[in-house]
């Protein structure tokens, strides 16, 4: 690590080449609102050229620390499946991060790289999670009981030790005690290795299984993922952390309903750090294709269902059940 730890809280990213650029952008957005005065911002790197990292470190100074993660114990051994989608195997690396943290860190906030910080996250940074619990925001399954999105095959939740559609959390934004992560991170990795065929959401599946509903709920504002965005729920609650779930990332394509709204920030990132171009590329915006007649008909058919989902979201937000608002 670059210098001694300055705080008892660490905001952590874990990234490979594919998510280095987006992780850096999110980290810079944290520093822009002064989070580095409350917590150390750490980007753990896996398989990234040390020369590139040194160049970036010299550019950003002490506000952000890049740390190479040599631990490979997260790599699935022979016979362990890893469902192929947009999620890289290095997503498992965060589960082994605890032994590599400086002793001063007692609190952890973990952030995926495919996010943008668009609001005040100070309440999340300052929150202290109970021992043995994790703070996380709901996934999308809770307001899709009939699985109209088709994301969760039959029996998926049965494999998660009691996790339900209502309790299931998205693992892109998390907070917990460092001692809790030291225990439950390895447990989750072991659970994934033993149930890899059923844990199709990889470490997210495993974390839901091992925490067994010991979850302090975050407001959806802190993990405002694509399912919420597609329902225009930003008109109900102002997002603080936008999470670009799914394969369509804003540096690659227009992400509904934001279109190319977030694209320019990645263009600006490359202009500021041209050395990133060796591992990170940004797509050229193109006009959105017009909806086909069939698409318009399908949209009309789904309008009532979306209205029900929006109503459920509004009710949930008003319940005031959140550990962090």
C-alpha positions as CSV (number, residue, x, y, z in Angstrom):
1,X,0.0,0.0,0.0
2,X,1.1,3.6,-0.7
3,X,1.8,5.0,2.8
4,X,0.1,4.2,6.1
5,X,-3.7,3.9,6.4
6,X,-5.3,7.2,7.4
7,X,-8.7,6.1,8.5
8,X,-10.5,3.1,10.0
9,X,-12.7,2.7,6.9
10,X,-11.7,1.5,3.5
11,X,-13.6,1.9,0.3
12,X,-12.6,-1.0,-1.9
13,X,-12.6,-1.8,-5.6
14,X,-11.2,-5.1,-7.0
15,X,-10.6,-5.0,-10.7
16,X,-8.8,-6.6,-13.7
17,X,-8.0,-4.8,-17.0
18,X,-11.6,-4.9,-18.1
19,X,-12.9,-2.8,-15.2
20,X,-9.9,-0.7,-14.4
21,X,-11.1,2.4,-16.2
22,X,-14.7,2.4,-14.8
23,X,-13.3,1.7,-11.3
24,X,-10.9,4.6,-11.5
25,X,-13.7,6.9,-12.7
26,X,-15.9,5.9,-9.7
27,X,-13.0,6.4,-7.3
28,X,-12.4,9.8,-8.7
29,X,-16.0,10.7,-8.2
30,X,-15.7,9.7,-4.6
31,X,-12.7,12.0,-4.2
32,X,-14.6,14.8,-5.9
33,X,-17.1,14.8,-3.0
34,X,-14.4,14.5,-0.3
35,X,-14.8,10.8,0.6
36,X,-11.0,10.5,0.9
37,X,-11.2,12.7,3.9
38,X,-13.4,10.1,5.6
39,X,-12.0,6.8,4.3
40,X,-9.1,5.4,2.3
41,X,-10.0,4.6,-1.3
42,X,-8.3,1.4,-2.5
43,X,-8.2,-0.2,-5.9
44,X,-7.0,-3.7,-5.7
45,X,-5.7,-4.9,-9.1
46,X,-5.5,-8.4,-10.6
47,X,-3.3,-9.1,-13.6
48,X,-2.7,-5.5,-14.6
49,X,0.7,-4.2,-15.9
50,X,2.6,-2.7,-12.9
51,X,3.9,0.1,-15.2
52,X,0.4,1.2,-16.0
53,X,-0.5,1.1,-12.3
54,X,2.5,3.2,-11.4
55,X,1.7,5.7,-14.0
56,X,-1.9,6.0,-12.7
57,X,-0.7,6.2,-9.1
58,X,1.6,9.1,-9.9
59,X,-1.2,10.9,-11.6
60,X,-3.8,10.6,-8.9
61,X,-1.5,11.1,-5.9
62,X,-2.5,9.9,-2.4
63,X,-6.2,10.3,-2.8
64,X,-6.5,6.8,-4.3
65,X,-4.2,3.8,-3.7
66,X,-3.6,1.1,-6.2
67,X,-2.6,-2.2,-4.7
68,X,-1.6,-5.4,-6.6
69,X,-3.5,-8.5,-5.3
70,X,-1.2,-11.5,-5.6
71,X,-3.7,-13.9,-4.0
72,X,-5.0,-16.5,-6.5
73,X,-6.9,-18.7,-4.0
74,X,-10.1,-17.4,-5.5
75,X,-9.4,-19.0,-8.9
76,X,-11.9,-21.9,-9.4
77,X,-10.1,-25.3,-9.4
78,X,-10.7,-28.0,-11.9
79,X,-14.3,-29.3,-11.8
80,X,-15.7,-26.0,-10.6
81,X,-18.1,-24.3,-13.0
82,X,-18.3,-20.5,-13.6
83,X,-21.4,-19.5,-15.5
84,X,-20.4,-17.5,-18.5
85,X,-21.7,-14.0,-18.8
86,X,-20.3,-10.5,-18.5
87,X,-19.0,-11.2,-15.0
88,X,-15.2,-12.0,-14.9
89,X,-13.7,-14.7,-12.7
90,X,-11.9,-11.9,-10.8
91,X,-15.2,-11.0,-9.2
92,X,-14.4,-13.8,-6.8
93,X,-11.2,-12.1,-5.7
94,X,-13.0,-9.7,-3.3
95,X,-13.9,-12.8,-1.2
96,X,-10.2,-13.2,-0.2
97,X,-9.3,-9.5,0.3
98,X,-9.5,-9.3,4.1
99,X,-6.0,-10.7,4.9
100,X,-4.6,-8.1,2.5
101,X,-6.1,-5.1,4.3
102,X,-4.0,-2.9,6.6
103,X,-4.8,-3.7,10.3
104,X,-6.3,-0.2,10.9
105,X,-9.3,-0.9,8.7
106,X,-12.2,-2.0,10.8
107,X,-15.0,-1.1,8.3
108,X,-15.3,-1.9,4.6
109,X,-17.4,-0.4,1.9
110,X,-17.1,-2.5,-1.3
111,X,-18.1,-1.1,-4.7
112,X,-18.3,-2.7,-8.1
113,X,-16.5,-0.9,-10.9
114,X,-19.6,-0.6,-13.2
115,X,-21.1,2.2,-11.1
116,X,-21.1,6.0,-11.1
117,X,-21.4,8.1,-7.9
118,X,-24.0,10.7,-8.6
119,X,-25.1,11.7,-5.0
120,X,-23.9,12.1,-1.5
121,X,-22.6,8.7,-0.2
122,X,-21.4,10.1,3.2
123,X,-24.2,8.2,5.1
124,X,-22.9,4.9,3.7
125,X,-19.3,5.7,4.5
126,X,-20.1,6.6,8.1
127,X,-22.5,3.7,8.7
128,X,-21.3,1.0,11.1
129,X,-22.7,-2.4,10.3
130,X,-23.4,-4.9,13.1
131,X,-21.0,-7.7,13.6
132,X,-21.9,-10.7,11.4
133,X,-24.2,-8.7,9.2
134,X,-23.8,-7.1,5.8
135,X,-25.4,-3.9,4.4
136,X,-26.7,-4.3,0.9
137,X,-29.5,-3.2,-1.4
138,X,-32.1,-5.5,-2.9
139,X,-31.7,-7.2,-6.2
140,X,-34.4,-7.0,-8.9
141,X,-36.2,-10.3,-8.0
142,X,-38.3,-8.9,-5.2
143,X,-40.7,-7.1,-7.5
144,X,-40.6,-9.7,-10.2
145,X,-42.3,-12.6,-8.3
146,X,-43.5,-14.2,-11.6
147,X,-40.0,-14.0,-13.1
148,X,-41.2,-12.1,-16.1
149,X,-37.6,-10.9,-16.6
150,X,-36.6,-14.6,-16.9
151,X,-33.4,-14.0,-14.9
152,X,-33.7,-16.7,-12.3
153,X,-34.3,-20.3,-13.3
154,X,-36.6,-22.6,-11.3
155,X,-34.9,-23.7,-8.1
156,X,-32.3,-20.9,-8.0
157,X,-33.5,-19.5,-4.7
158,X,-33.9,-23.0,-3.2
159,X,-30.1,-23.4,-3.4
160,X,-29.4,-20.3,-1.3
161,X,-30.0,-21.5,2.2
162,X,-33.2,-19.6,2.8
163,X,-32.7,-16.5,0.7
164,X,-35.9,-15.4,-1.0
165,X,-36.9,-13.1,-3.7
166,X,-37.7,-10.5,-1.1
167,X,-34.4,-10.9,0.9
168,X,-32.1,-11.5,-2.1
169,X,-29.5,-8.7,-2.4
170,X,-27.4,-7.3,-5.2
171,X,-23.7,-7.6,-4.2
172,X,-22.4,-4.6,-6.2
173,X,-22.5,-2.2,-3.2
174,X,-21.8,-3.7,0.2
175,X,-20.7,-2.6,3.7
176,X,-19.6,-4.6,6.7
177,X,-17.1,-5.0,9.5
178,X,-13.7,-6.1,8.4
179,X,-13.8,-9.0,10.9
180,X,-17.2,-10.1,9.3
181,X,-15.7,-10.1,5.8
182,X,-12.7,-12.1,7.1
183,X,-15.1,-14.8,8.1
184,X,-17.8,-14.7,5.5
185,X,-15.7,-14.0,2.4
186,X,-13.9,-17.4,2.6
187,X,-17.2,-19.1,3.5
188,X,-18.8,-17.6,0.4
189,X,-15.9,-18.7,-1.7
190,X,-16.1,-22.3,-0.3
191,X,-19.9,-22.3,-0.8
192,X,-19.4,-21.2,-4.5
193,X,-16.8,-24.0,-5.1
194,X,-19.2,-26.6,-3.6
195,X,-22.3,-25.3,-5.4
196,X,-21.0,-23.7,-8.6
197,X,-23.5,-25.3,-10.9
198,X,-26.4,-23.8,-8.9
199,X,-24.7,-20.5,-8.0
200,X,-25.2,-18.9,-11.4
201,X,-24.7,-15.4,-10.0
202,X,-21.2,-16.5,-8.8
203,X,-20.1,-14.6,-5.6
204,X,-23.5,-12.8,-5.4
205,X,-25.2,-16.2,-5.1
206,X,-22.7,-17.4,-2.5
207,X,-22.9,-14.2,-0.4
208,X,-26.7,-14.5,-0.2
209,X,-26.3,-18.1,0.9
210,X,-23.8,-17.5,3.7
211,X,-25.3,-14.4,5.2
212,X,-28.7,-16.1,5.4
213,X,-30.7,-12.9,5.5
214,X,-28.5,-11.2,8.1
215,X,-28.7,-8.1,5.9
216,X,-29.1,-4.4,6.9
217,X,-31.0,-2.9,3.9
218,X,-29.6,0.0,2.0
219,X,-31.9,2.4,0.3
220,X,-32.3,1.7,-3.4
221,X,-30.6,5.0,-3.9
222,X,-27.2,3.4,-3.1
223,X,-27.6,0.6,-5.6
224,X,-29.8,2.0,-8.3
225,X,-29.5,-0.8,-10.8
226,X,-30.9,-1.4,-14.3
227,X,-34.1,-2.9,-13.2
228,X,-35.0,0.3,-11.3
229,X,-33.7,2.5,-14.1
230,X,-35.8,0.7,-16.7
231,X,-38.9,1.5,-14.6
232,X,-37.9,5.2,-14.4
233,X,-37.7,4.9,-10.6
234,X,-35.3,7.8,-10.5
235,X,-38.5,9.9,-10.6
236,X,-39.4,8.3,-7.2
237,X,-36.0,8.5,-5.5
238,X,-32.9,10.3,-6.4
239,X,-30.0,7.8,-7.1
240,X,-26.7,8.2,-5.3
241,X,-24.9,5.2,-6.8
242,X,-25.9,4.2,-10.3
243,X,-25.1,0.5,-10.9
244,X,-25.0,-0.6,-14.5
245,X,-25.9,-4.2,-14.1
246,X,-26.1,-6.5,-17.0
247,X,-23.8,-6.8,-20.1
248,X,-24.7,-3.3,-21.6
249,X,-22.3,-0.9,-20.0
250,X,-22.4,2.9,-20.7
251,X,-18.9,2.9,-22.1
252,X,-20.0,0.2,-24.6
253,X,-23.6,1.0,-25.5
254,X,-26.6,3.1,-24.6
255,X,-28.0,1.8,-21.3
256,X,-31.8,2.3,-20.9
257,X,-33.2,4.6,-19.8
258,X,-30.1,6.7,-19.6
259,X,-29.1,6.4,-23.3
260,X,-25.6,7.9,-23.8
261,X,-26.0,10.2,-20.8
262,X,-23.1,8.7,-18.9
263,X,-20.9,8.1,-21.9
264,X,-19.0,11.4,-21.9
265,X,-17.5,10.8,-18.5
266,X,-15.7,7.8,-19.8
267,X,-14.5,9.8,-22.9
268,X,-13.2,12.5,-20.5
269,X,-11.5,9.8,-18.4
270,X,-9.5,8.5,-21.4
271,X,-8.5,12.1,-22.3
272,X,-7.3,12.7,-18.8
273,X,-5.5,9.3,-18.6
274,X,-4.6,8.3,-22.2
275,X,-2.5,5.4,-20.9
276,X,-5.8,3.7,-20.1
277,X,-6.4,3.2,-23.8
278,X,-4.2,0.1,-23.7
279,X,-6.8,-1.8,-21.7
280,X,-10.0,0.3,-21.9
281,X,-12.0,1.4,-24.9
282,X,-15.0,3.6,-25.2
283,X,-17.6,3.1,-27.9
284,X,-18.6,5.8,-30.3
285,X,-22.2,6.9,-29.8
286,X,-24.6,6.2,-32.5
287,X,-28.3,7.0,-33.0
288,X,-30.8,4.9,-31.1
289,X,-32.7,2.5,-33.4
290,X,-36.4,3.3,-33.6
291,X,-38.7,0.8,-31.9
292,X,-40.3,-1.7,-34.3
293,X,-44.0,-2.3,-34.4
294,X,-43.6,-5.6,-32.5
295,X,-41.5,-3.8,-29.9
296,X,-44.2,-1.2,-29.4
297,X,-46.9,-3.9,-29.0
298,X,-44.8,-5.7,-26.4
299,X,-44.2,-2.5,-24.6
300,X,-47.9,-1.8,-24.4
301,X,-48.5,-5.4,-23.1
302,X,-46.0,-4.9,-20.4
303,X,-47.2,-1.4,-19.3
304,X,-49.5,-2.7,-16.6
305,X,-46.9,-4.9,-15.2
306,X,-44.4,-2.1,-15.0
307,X,-47.0,0.1,-13.3
308,X,-47.4,-2.5,-10.6
309,X,-43.7,-2.7,-10.2
310,X,-43.3,1.0,-9.9
311,X,-46.1,1.1,-7.3
312,X,-44.3,-1.6,-5.3
313,X,-41.0,0.4,-5.5
314,X,-42.7,3.5,-4.3
315,X,-44.3,1.6,-1.4
316,X,-40.9,0.1,-0.5
317,X,-39.2,3.5,-0.5
318,X,-41.9,5.0,1.8
319,X,-41.6,2.2,4.4
320,X,-38.5,3.7,5.9
321,X,-36.9,0.3,6.7
322,X,-33.4,1.3,5.6
323,X,-30.2,1.1,7.7
324,X,-28.8,3.8,5.4
325,X,-31.0,6.3,3.6
